[in-house]
Amino acid sequence: MEIEKRLTLIEHLEELRRRIITCLAVVLITSLIAYVRVKEILESLVKPLGNTIFISPAEVFVVYIKVAFFCGIILASPVILFQLWQFVGVALTPTERRYIVLVVPASVILFFLGGIFAYFMIIPLGVKFLLGFATEYVVPMISINKYVNFIGILMLATGVIFELPLVILFLNGIGLVSPKSLRQNYKFVIVLMLIIAAIITPTPDIFTQLLVSIPMILLYEVSIWLAHLSNILRGKT
């Protein structure tokens, strides 16, 4: 029996190794594909800023690699999720599988919506506001690497924030929170969201923090209504 368990464990580890290698290979291929168009991608990312500078000989090349890699991960995400599903799906019950089939696509969509919102709303407005502090004697000279890190953090953070409805629906489903308790703690949650926005935003200005916290508050409100609707559908009041 012990030998059989050991063989089963080895088989699982071998399968995990194969799937990780598959994911890495796909990410490498998609990153190479993205690198072919990396100049155009970078131009679209830098568009809200205008012009940037580089302060070390290899900085632009490093940025090209970084942008191509993250674009490669995005392009490879369907394959990564499929490989993950194939690995863990066999251990799930039919009910859990149905739940995962609904949750995973929803989480991916919400994450991408968050990134899109950051790119088209938060970043242009935030950059415009911050550059507004420039004067005749204070001219902005922004490093391309720091700017890419800036927008990358904002897009990633906003994508994670947009997962809030799923988190609240899950907590409501297992009974840890309810629409009533969420309403009662509304003021506390707003303060908490302002603190979180201050932590995750890469700049200390209040304007960028508000651009991040306002969507969080709106998503919280939507989450309360979704939790209430979920309770109605499940026969709970």
Rosetta constraint file for C-alpha pairs under 8 A:
AtomPair CA 1 CA 5 HARMONIC 6.26 0.50
AtomPair CA 2 CA 6 HARMONIC 6.14 0.50
AtomPair CA 3 CA 7 HARMONIC 6.11 0.50
AtomPair CA 4 CA 8 HARMONIC 6.09 0.50
AtomPair CA 5 CA 9 HARMONIC 6.14 0.50
AtomPair CA 6 CA 10 HARMONIC 6.15 0.50
AtomPair CA 7 CA 11 HARMONIC 6.04 0.50
AtomPair CA 8 CA 12 HARMONIC 6.21 0.50
AtomPair CA 9 CA 13 HARMONIC 6.19 0.50
AtomPair CA 10 CA 14 HARMONIC 6.04 0.50
AtomPair CA 11 CA 15 HARMONIC 6.13 0.50
AtomPair CA 12 CA 16 HARMONIC 6.09 0.50
AtomPair CA 13 CA 17 HARMONIC 6.09 0.50
AtomPair CA 14 CA 18 HARMONIC 6.28 0.50
AtomPair CA 15 CA 19 HARMONIC 6.26 0.50
AtomPair CA 15 CA 87 HARMONIC 7.70 0.50
AtomPair CA 16 CA 20 HARMONIC 6.12 0.50
AtomPair CA 16 CA 87 HARMONIC 7.12 0.50
AtomPair CA 17 CA 21 HARMONIC 6.16 0.50
AtomPair CA 18 CA 22 HARMONIC 6.15 0.50
AtomPair CA 19 CA 23 HARMONIC 6.17 0.50
AtomPair CA 19 CA 83 HARMONIC 6.09 0.50
AtomPair CA 19 CA 84 HARMONIC 7.88 0.50
AtomPair CA 19 CA 87 HARMONIC 7.92 0.50
AtomPair CA 20 CA 24 HARMONIC 6.15 0.50
AtomPair CA 21 CA 25 HARMONIC 6.04 0.50
AtomPair CA 22 CA 26 HARMONIC 6.21 0.50
AtomPair CA 23 CA 27 HARMONIC 6.12 0.50
AtomPair CA 23 CA 76 HARMONIC 7.65 0.50
AtomPair CA 23 CA 79 HARMONIC 6.96 0.50
AtomPair CA 23 CA 80 HARMONIC 5.66 0.50
AtomPair CA 23 CA 83 HARMONIC 7.47 0.50
AtomPair CA 24 CA 28 HARMONIC 6.10 0.50
AtomPair CA 25 CA 29 HARMONIC 6.28 0.50
AtomPair CA 26 CA 30 HARMONIC 6.09 0.50
AtomPair CA 26 CA 76 HARMONIC 6.20 0.50
AtomPair CA 26 CA 79 HARMONIC 7.66 0.50
AtomPair CA 27 CA 31 HARMONIC 5.84 0.50
AtomPair CA 27 CA 69 HARMONIC 7.65 0.50
AtomPair CA 27 CA 72 HARMONIC 5.37 0.50
AtomPair CA 27 CA 73 HARMONIC 5.65 0.50
AtomPair CA 27 CA 75 HARMONIC 7.81 0.50
AtomPair CA 27 CA 76 HARMONIC 5.59 0.50
AtomPair CA 28 CA 32 HARMONIC 6.21 0.50
AtomPair CA 28 CA 69 HARMONIC 7.88 0.50
AtomPair CA 28 CA 72 HARMONIC 7.09 0.50
AtomPair CA 29 CA 33 HARMONIC 6.31 0.50
AtomPair CA 29 CA 72 HARMONIC 7.59 0.50
AtomPair CA 30 CA 34 HARMONIC 6.10 0.50
AtomPair CA 30 CA 71 HARMONIC 7.69 0.50
AtomPair CA 30 CA 72 HARMONIC 4.52 0.50
AtomPair CA 30 CA 73 HARMONIC 7.43 0.50
AtomPair CA 30 CA 75 HARMONIC 6.27 0.50
AtomPair CA 30 CA 76 HARMONIC 6.44 0.50
AtomPair CA 31 CA 35 HARMONIC 6.02 0.50
AtomPair CA 31 CA 68 HARMONIC 5.11 0.50
AtomPair CA 31 CA 69 HARMONIC 5.03 0.50
AtomPair CA 31 CA 70 HARMONIC 7.57 0.50
AtomPair CA 31 CA 71 HARMONIC 6.48 0.50
AtomPair CA 31 CA 72 HARMONIC 3.92 0.50
AtomPair CA 31 CA 73 HARMONIC 7.30 0.50
AtomPair CA 32 CA 36 HARMONIC 6.60 0.50
AtomPair CA 32 CA 68 HARMONIC 7.13 0.50
AtomPair CA 32 CA 72 HARMONIC 7.55 0.50
AtomPair CA 33 CA 37 HARMONIC 7.34 0.50
AtomPair CA 33 CA 72 HARMONIC 7.66 0.50
AtomPair CA 34 CA 38 HARMONIC 5.84 0.50
AtomPair CA 34 CA 68 HARMONIC 5.14 0.50
AtomPair CA 34 CA 69 HARMONIC 7.79 0.50
AtomPair CA 34 CA 71 HARMONIC 6.27 0.50
AtomPair CA 34 CA 72 HARMONIC 6.23 0.50
AtomPair CA 35 CA 39 HARMONIC 7.95 0.50
AtomPair CA 35 CA 64 HARMONIC 7.15 0.50
AtomPair CA 35 CA 65 HARMONIC 7.32 0.50
AtomPair CA 35 CA 68 HARMONIC 4.97 0.50
AtomPair CA 37 CA 41 HARMONIC 6.30 0.50
AtomPair CA 38 CA 42 HARMONIC 5.94 0.50
AtomPair CA 38 CA 64 HARMONIC 6.28 0.50
AtomPair CA 38 CA 67 HARMONIC 7.04 0.50
AtomPair CA 38 CA 68 HARMONIC 6.14 0.50
AtomPair CA 39 CA 43 HARMONIC 6.10 0.50
AtomPair CA 39 CA 64 HARMONIC 7.62 0.50
AtomPair CA 40 CA 44 HARMONIC 6.36 0.50
AtomPair CA 41 CA 45 HARMONIC 6.39 0.50
AtomPair CA 42 CA 46 HARMONIC 6.07 0.50
AtomPair CA 42 CA 64 HARMONIC 7.79 0.50
AtomPair CA 42 CA 67 HARMONIC 7.42 0.50
AtomPair CA 43 CA 47 HARMONIC 5.93 0.50
AtomPair CA 45 CA 148 HARMONIC 7.80 0.50
AtomPair CA 46 CA 50 HARMONIC 6.19 0.50
AtomPair CA 46 CA 51 HARMONIC 7.26 0.50
AtomPair CA 46 CA 52 HARMONIC 7.76 0.50
AtomPair CA 47 CA 51 HARMONIC 7.99 0.50
AtomPair CA 48 CA 123 HARMONIC 7.34 0.50
AtomPair CA 48 CA 124 HARMONIC 5.23 0.50
AtomPair CA 48 CA 127 HARMONIC 6.89 0.50
AtomPair CA 48 CA 128 HARMONIC 7.74 0.50
AtomPair CA 49 CA 124 HARMONIC 7.74 0.50
AtomPair CA 49 CA 127 HARMONIC 6.46 0.50
AtomPair CA 49 CA 128 HARMONIC 7.74 0.50
AtomPair CA 52 CA 141 HARMONIC 6.54 0.50
AtomPair CA 52 CA 142 HARMONIC 5.32 0.50
AtomPair CA 52 CA 143 HARMONIC 5.83 0.50
AtomPair CA 52 CA 144 HARMONIC 5.49 0.50
AtomPair CA 53 CA 141 HARMONIC 6.51 0.50
AtomPair CA 53 CA 142 HARMONIC 5.97 0.50
AtomPair CA 53 CA 143 HARMONIC 4.96 0.50
AtomPair CA 53 CA 144 HARMONIC 5.79 0.50
AtomPair CA 54 CA 59 HARMONIC 6.07 0.50
AtomPair CA 54 CA 60 HARMONIC 6.60 0.50
AtomPair CA 54 CA 143 HARMONIC 5.25 0.50
AtomPair CA 54 CA 144 HARMONIC 5.82 0.50
AtomPair CA 54 CA 145 HARMONIC 7.46 0.50
AtomPair CA 55 CA 59 HARMONIC 6.97 0.50
AtomPair CA 55 CA 143 HARMONIC 6.78 0.50
AtomPair CA 58 CA 62 HARMONIC 6.19 0.50
AtomPair CA 59 CA 63 HARMONIC 6.22 0.50
AtomPair CA 59 CA 144 HARMONIC 7.79 0.50
AtomPair CA 59 CA 145 HARMONIC 6.68 0.50
AtomPair CA 60 CA 64 HARMONIC 6.14 0.50
AtomPair CA 60 CA 144 HARMONIC 7.23 0.50
AtomPair CA 60 CA 145 HARMONIC 7.39 0.50
AtomPair CA 61 CA 65 HARMONIC 6.33 0.50
AtomPair CA 62 CA 66 HARMONIC 6.12 0.50
AtomPair CA 63 CA 67 HARMONIC 6.01 0.50
AtomPair CA 63 CA 144 HARMONIC 7.48 0.50
AtomPair CA 63 CA 145 HARMONIC 5.93 0.50
AtomPair CA 63 CA 148 HARMONIC 7.51 0.50
AtomPair CA 64 CA 68 HARMONIC 6.02 0.50
AtomPair CA 65 CA 69 HARMONIC 5.98 0.50
AtomPair CA 66 CA 70 HARMONIC 6.32 0.50
AtomPair CA 67 CA 71 HARMONIC 6.09 0.50
AtomPair CA 68 CA 72 HARMONIC 5.92 0.50
AtomPair CA 69 CA 73 HARMONIC 6.30 0.50
AtomPair CA 70 CA 74 HARMONIC 6.34 0.50
AtomPair CA 71 CA 75 HARMONIC 6.17 0.50
AtomPair CA 72 CA 76 HARMONIC 5.97 0.50
AtomPair CA 73 CA 77 HARMONIC 5.85 0.50
AtomPair CA 76 CA 80 HARMONIC 6.21 0.50
AtomPair CA 77 CA 81 HARMONIC 6.00 0.50
AtomPair CA 78 CA 82 HARMONIC 6.09 0.50
AtomPair CA 79 CA 83 HARMONIC 6.10 0.50
AtomPair CA 80 CA 84 HARMONIC 6.17 0.50
AtomPair CA 81 CA 85 HARMONIC 6.03 0.50
AtomPair CA 82 CA 86 HARMONIC 6.11 0.50
AtomPair CA 83 CA 87 HARMONIC 6.25 0.50
AtomPair CA 84 CA 88 HARMONIC 6.25 0.50
AtomPair CA 84 CA 89 HARMONIC 8.00 0.50
AtomPair CA 85 CA 89 HARMONIC 5.19 0.50
AtomPair CA 86 CA 90 HARMONIC 7.08 0.50
AtomPair CA 88 CA 92 HARMONIC 6.95 0.50
AtomPair CA 89 CA 97 HARMONIC 6.76 0.50
AtomPair CA 92 CA 96 HARMONIC 5.76 0.50
AtomPair CA 92 CA 97 HARMONIC 6.06 0.50
AtomPair CA 93 CA 97 HARMONIC 6.16 0.50
AtomPair CA 94 CA 98 HARMONIC 6.29 0.50
AtomPair CA 95 CA 99 HARMONIC 6.30 0.50
AtomPair CA 96 CA 100 HARMONIC 6.12 0.50
AtomPair CA 97 CA 101 HARMONIC 6.06 0.50
AtomPair CA 98 CA 102 HARMONIC 6.46 0.50
AtomPair CA 99 CA 103 HARMONIC 6.10 0.50
AtomPair CA 100 CA 104 HARMONIC 5.70 0.50
AtomPair CA 101 CA 105 HARMONIC 6.90 0.50
AtomPair CA 102 CA 106 HARMONIC 6.45 0.50
AtomPair CA 103 CA 107 HARMONIC 6.00 0.50
AtomPair CA 103 CA 166 HARMONIC 7.75 0.50
AtomPair CA 104 CA 108 HARMONIC 6.22 0.50
AtomPair CA 105 CA 109 HARMONIC 6.12 0.50
AtomPair CA 106 CA 110 HARMONIC 6.10 0.50
AtomPair CA 107 CA 111 HARMONIC 6.06 0.50
AtomPair CA 107 CA 163 HARMONIC 6.23 0.50
AtomPair CA 107 CA 166 HARMONIC 7.26 0.50
AtomPair CA 108 CA 112 HARMONIC 6.26 0.50
AtomPair CA 109 CA 113 HARMONIC 6.10 0.50
AtomPair CA 110 CA 114 HARMONIC 6.15 0.50
AtomPair CA 110 CA 159 HARMONIC 6.93 0.50
AtomPair CA 110 CA 162 HARMONIC 5.58 0.50
AtomPair CA 110 CA 163 HARMONIC 6.03 0.50
AtomPair CA 111 CA 115 HARMONIC 6.39 0.50
AtomPair CA 111 CA 158 HARMONIC 7.73 0.50
AtomPair CA 111 CA 159 HARMONIC 4.12 0.50
AtomPair CA 111 CA 160 HARMONIC 6.11 0.50
AtomPair CA 111 CA 161 HARMONIC 8.00 0.50
AtomPair CA 111 CA 162 HARMONIC 5.96 0.50
AtomPair CA 111 CA 163 HARMONIC 6.48 0.50
AtomPair CA 112 CA 116 HARMONIC 6.09 0.50
AtomPair CA 112 CA 159 HARMONIC 6.22 0.50
AtomPair CA 113 CA 117 HARMONIC 6.00 0.50
AtomPair CA 113 CA 159 HARMONIC 6.90 0.50
AtomPair CA 113 CA 162 HARMONIC 7.44 0.50
AtomPair CA 114 CA 118 HARMONIC 6.18 0.50
AtomPair CA 114 CA 155 HARMONIC 6.94 0.50
AtomPair CA 114 CA 158 HARMONIC 4.97 0.50
AtomPair CA 114 CA 159 HARMONIC 3.99 0.50
AtomPair CA 114 CA 160 HARMONIC 7.33 0.50
AtomPair CA 114 CA 161 HARMONIC 7.23 0.50
AtomPair CA 114 CA 162 HARMONIC 5.42 0.50
AtomPair CA 115 CA 119 HARMONIC 6.20 0.50
AtomPair CA 115 CA 155 HARMONIC 4.55 0.50
AtomPair CA 115 CA 156 HARMONIC 6.52 0.50
AtomPair CA 115 CA 158 HARMONIC 6.02 0.50
AtomPair CA 115 CA 159 HARMONIC 5.05 0.50
AtomPair CA 116 CA 120 HARMONIC 6.13 0.50
AtomPair CA 116 CA 155 HARMONIC 7.61 0.50
AtomPair CA 117 CA 121 HARMONIC 5.54 0.50
AtomPair CA 117 CA 122 HARMONIC 6.85 0.50
AtomPair CA 117 CA 158 HARMONIC 7.75 0.50
AtomPair CA 118 CA 122 HARMONIC 4.63 0.50
AtomPair CA 118 CA 123 HARMONIC 5.80 0.50
AtomPair CA 118 CA 154 HARMONIC 6.61 0.50
AtomPair CA 118 CA 155 HARMONIC 5.34 0.50
AtomPair CA 118 CA 158 HARMONIC 6.31 0.50
AtomPair CA 119 CA 123 HARMONIC 5.44 0.50
AtomPair CA 119 CA 124 HARMONIC 7.20 0.50
AtomPair CA 119 CA 151 HARMONIC 7.80 0.50
AtomPair CA 119 CA 155 HARMONIC 6.78 0.50
AtomPair CA 120 CA 124 HARMONIC 6.49 0.50
AtomPair CA 121 CA 125 HARMONIC 6.16 0.50
AtomPair CA 122 CA 126 HARMONIC 5.68 0.50
AtomPair CA 122 CA 208 HARMONIC 7.34 0.50
AtomPair CA 122 CA 211 HARMONIC 5.92 0.50
AtomPair CA 122 CA 212 HARMONIC 7.26 0.50
AtomPair CA 123 CA 127 HARMONIC 5.84 0.50
AtomPair CA 123 CA 151 HARMONIC 6.79 0.50
AtomPair CA 123 CA 154 HARMONIC 7.72 0.50
AtomPair CA 124 CA 128 HARMONIC 6.04 0.50
AtomPair CA 125 CA 129 HARMONIC 6.09 0.50
AtomPair CA 126 CA 130 HARMONIC 6.15 0.50
AtomPair CA 126 CA 207 HARMONIC 7.07 0.50
AtomPair CA 126 CA 208 HARMONIC 5.51 0.50
AtomPair CA 126 CA 211 HARMONIC 7.69 0.50
AtomPair CA 127 CA 131 HARMONIC 5.96 0.50
AtomPair CA 128 CA 132 HARMONIC 6.14 0.50
AtomPair CA 129 CA 133 HARMONIC 7.48 0.50
AtomPair CA 129 CA 207 HARMONIC 7.66 0.50
AtomPair CA 131 CA 140 HARMONIC 7.11 0.50
AtomPair CA 134 CA 138 HARMONIC 5.28 0.50
AtomPair CA 134 CA 139 HARMONIC 5.63 0.50
AtomPair CA 134 CA 140 HARMONIC 6.45 0.50
AtomPair CA 135 CA 139 HARMONIC 6.35 0.50
AtomPair CA 142 CA 146 HARMONIC 7.25 0.50
AtomPair CA 142 CA 147 HARMONIC 6.79 0.50
AtomPair CA 143 CA 147 HARMONIC 6.16 0.50
AtomPair CA 144 CA 148 HARMONIC 6.10 0.50
AtomPair CA 145 CA 149 HARMONIC 6.21 0.50
AtomPair CA 146 CA 150 HARMONIC 6.03 0.50
AtomPair CA 147 CA 151 HARMONIC 6.32 0.50
AtomPair CA 148 CA 152 HARMONIC 5.87 0.50
AtomPair CA 149 CA 153 HARMONIC 6.05 0.50
AtomPair CA 150 CA 154 HARMONIC 6.36 0.50
AtomPair CA 150 CA 202 HARMONIC 6.14 0.50
AtomPair CA 151 CA 155 HARMONIC 6.00 0.50
AtomPair CA 152 CA 156 HARMONIC 6.04 0.50
AtomPair CA 153 CA 157 HARMONIC 5.90 0.50
AtomPair CA 153 CA 200 HARMONIC 7.81 0.50
AtomPair CA 153 CA 201 HARMONIC 7.45 0.50
AtomPair CA 153 CA 202 HARMONIC 7.02 0.50
AtomPair CA 154 CA 158 HARMONIC 5.98 0.50
AtomPair CA 154 CA 200 HARMONIC 7.79 0.50
AtomPair CA 154 CA 201 HARMONIC 6.44 0.50
AtomPair CA 154 CA 202 HARMONIC 7.35 0.50
AtomPair CA 155 CA 159 HARMONIC 6.03 0.50
AtomPair CA 156 CA 160 HARMONIC 6.31 0.50
AtomPair CA 157 CA 161 HARMONIC 6.16 0.50
AtomPair CA 157 CA 200 HARMONIC 6.66 0.50
AtomPair CA 157 CA 201 HARMONIC 7.90 0.50
AtomPair CA 158 CA 162 HARMONIC 6.23 0.50
AtomPair CA 158 CA 212 HARMONIC 7.06 0.50
AtomPair CA 159 CA 163 HARMONIC 7.01 0.50
AtomPair CA 160 CA 164 HARMONIC 7.65 0.50
AtomPair CA 161 CA 216 HARMONIC 6.51 0.50
AtomPair CA 162 CA 216 HARMONIC 7.47 0.50
AtomPair CA 162 CA 219 HARMONIC 7.17 0.50
AtomPair CA 163 CA 167 HARMONIC 6.49 0.50
AtomPair CA 164 CA 168 HARMONIC 6.18 0.50
AtomPair CA 164 CA 216 HARMONIC 7.84 0.50
AtomPair CA 164 CA 219 HARMONIC 6.76 0.50
AtomPair CA 164 CA 220 HARMONIC 7.00 0.50
AtomPair CA 164 CA 223 HARMONIC 7.32 0.50
AtomPair CA 165 CA 169 HARMONIC 6.05 0.50
AtomPair CA 165 CA 219 HARMONIC 6.61 0.50
AtomPair CA 165 CA 220 HARMONIC 6.96 0.50
AtomPair CA 165 CA 222 HARMONIC 7.23 0.50
AtomPair CA 165 CA 223 HARMONIC 4.67 0.50
AtomPair CA 165 CA 226 HARMONIC 7.65 0.50
AtomPair CA 166 CA 170 HARMONIC 6.10 0.50
AtomPair CA 166 CA 223 HARMONIC 7.90 0.50
AtomPair CA 167 CA 171 HARMONIC 6.25 0.50
AtomPair CA 168 CA 172 HARMONIC 5.94 0.50
AtomPair CA 168 CA 177 HARMONIC 7.72 0.50
AtomPair CA 168 CA 223 HARMONIC 6.36 0.50
AtomPair CA 168 CA 224 HARMONIC 7.84 0.50
AtomPair CA 168 CA 227 HARMONIC 7.25 0.50
AtomPair CA 169 CA 173 HARMONIC 5.96 0.50
AtomPair CA 169 CA 223 HARMONIC 7.09 0.50
AtomPair CA 169 CA 226 HARMONIC 7.21 0.50
AtomPair CA 169 CA 227 HARMONIC 5.55 0.50
AtomPair CA 169 CA 230 HARMONIC 7.79 0.50
AtomPair CA 170 CA 174 HARMONIC 6.42 0.50
AtomPair CA 171 CA 175 HARMONIC 6.20 0.50
AtomPair CA 171 CA 176 HARMONIC 5.27 0.50
AtomPair CA 171 CA 177 HARMONIC 5.75 0.50
AtomPair CA 172 CA 176 HARMONIC 5.89 0.50
AtomPair CA 172 CA 177 HARMONIC 4.87 0.50
AtomPair CA 172 CA 178 HARMONIC 5.43 0.50
AtomPair CA 172 CA 179 HARMONIC 7.83 0.50
AtomPair CA 172 CA 227 HARMONIC 6.41 0.50
AtomPair CA 177 CA 181 HARMONIC 6.21 0.50
AtomPair CA 177 CA 182 HARMONIC 6.84 0.50
AtomPair CA 178 CA 182 HARMONIC 6.12 0.50
AtomPair CA 178 CA 227 HARMONIC 7.25 0.50
AtomPair CA 178 CA 228 HARMONIC 7.91 0.50
AtomPair CA 179 CA 183 HARMONIC 6.19 0.50
AtomPair CA 179 CA 224 HARMONIC 5.38 0.50
AtomPair CA 179 CA 225 HARMONIC 7.48 0.50
AtomPair CA 179 CA 227 HARMONIC 6.16 0.50
AtomPair CA 179 CA 228 HARMONIC 5.84 0.50
AtomPair CA 180 CA 184 HARMONIC 6.22 0.50
AtomPair CA 181 CA 185 HARMONIC 6.24 0.50
AtomPair CA 182 CA 186 HARMONIC 6.19 0.50
AtomPair CA 182 CA 224 HARMONIC 6.82 0.50
AtomPair CA 183 CA 224 HARMONIC 7.70 0.50
AtomPair CA 185 CA 189 HARMONIC 6.10 0.50
AtomPair CA 186 CA 190 HARMONIC 6.26 0.50
AtomPair CA 187 CA 191 HARMONIC 6.45 0.50
AtomPair CA 188 CA 192 HARMONIC 6.18 0.50
AtomPair CA 189 CA 193 HARMONIC 6.04 0.50
AtomPair CA 190 CA 194 HARMONIC 6.27 0.50
AtomPair CA 190 CA 217 HARMONIC 6.60 0.50
AtomPair CA 191 CA 195 HARMONIC 6.34 0.50
AtomPair CA 192 CA 196 HARMONIC 6.19 0.50
AtomPair CA 193 CA 197 HARMONIC 5.99 0.50
AtomPair CA 193 CA 213 HARMONIC 5.97 0.50
AtomPair CA 193 CA 216 HARMONIC 6.84 0.50
AtomPair CA 193 CA 217 HARMONIC 7.31 0.50
AtomPair CA 194 CA 198 HARMONIC 6.19 0.50
AtomPair CA 194 CA 209 HARMONIC 7.23 0.50
AtomPair CA 194 CA 210 HARMONIC 7.50 0.50
AtomPair CA 194 CA 213 HARMONIC 5.70 0.50
AtomPair CA 195 CA 199 HARMONIC 6.33 0.50
AtomPair CA 196 CA 200 HARMONIC 6.19 0.50
AtomPair CA 196 CA 213 HARMONIC 7.97 0.50
AtomPair CA 197 CA 201 HARMONIC 5.91 0.50
AtomPair CA 197 CA 209 HARMONIC 5.26 0.50
AtomPair CA 197 CA 210 HARMONIC 7.48 0.50
AtomPair CA 197 CA 212 HARMONIC 5.89 0.50
AtomPair CA 197 CA 213 HARMONIC 5.51 0.50
AtomPair CA 198 CA 204 HARMONIC 7.05 0.50
AtomPair CA 198 CA 206 HARMONIC 7.87 0.50
AtomPair CA 198 CA 209 HARMONIC 5.55 0.50
AtomPair CA 201 CA 208 HARMONIC 7.08 0.50
AtomPair CA 201 CA 209 HARMONIC 6.28 0.50
AtomPair CA 201 CA 212 HARMONIC 7.70 0.50
AtomPair CA 203 CA 208 HARMONIC 7.26 0.50
AtomPair CA 204 CA 208 HARMONIC 7.94 0.50
AtomPair CA 204 CA 209 HARMONIC 7.73 0.50
AtomPair CA 205 CA 209 HARMONIC 6.69 0.50
AtomPair CA 206 CA 210 HARMONIC 6.10 0.50
AtomPair CA 207 CA 211 HARMONIC 6.31 0.50
AtomPair CA 208 CA 212 HARMONIC 6.43 0.50
AtomPair CA 209 CA 213 HARMONIC 6.05 0.50
AtomPair CA 210 CA 214 HARMONIC 5.80 0.50
AtomPair CA 211 CA 215 HARMONIC 7.22 0.50
AtomPair CA 212 CA 216 HARMONIC 6.77 0.50
AtomPair CA 213 CA 217 HARMONIC 6.28 0.50
AtomPair CA 214 CA 218 HARMONIC 6.29 0.50
AtomPair CA 215 CA 219 HARMONIC 5.96 0.50
AtomPair CA 216 CA 220 HARMONIC 6.10 0.50
AtomPair CA 217 CA 221 HARMONIC 6.36 0.50
AtomPair CA 218 CA 222 HARMONIC 6.30 0.50
AtomPair CA 219 CA 223 HARMONIC 5.97 0.50
AtomPair CA 220 CA 224 HARMONIC 6.35 0.50
AtomPair CA 221 CA 225 HARMONIC 6.70 0.50
AtomPair CA 222 CA 226 HARMONIC 6.22 0.50
AtomPair CA 223 CA 227 HARMONIC 6.02 0.50
AtomPair CA 224 CA 228 HARMONIC 6.20 0.50
AtomPair CA 225 CA 229 HARMONIC 6.12 0.50
AtomPair CA 226 CA 230 HARMONIC 6.00 0.50
AtomPair CA 227 CA 231 HARMONIC 6.24 0.50
AtomPair CA 228 CA 232 HARMONIC 6.40 0.50
AtomPair CA 228 CA 237 HARMONIC 7.87 0.50
AtomPair CA 229 CA 233 HARMONIC 6.26 0.50
AtomPair CA 230 CA 234 HARMONIC 6.20 0.50
AtomPair CA 231 CA 235 HARMONIC 6.08 0.50
AtomPair CA 231 CA 236 HARMONIC 4.68 0.50
AtomPair CA 231 CA 237 HARMONIC 6.05 0.50
AtomPair CA 232 CA 236 HARMONIC 5.42 0.50
AtomPair CA 232 CA 237 HARMONIC 6.11 0.50
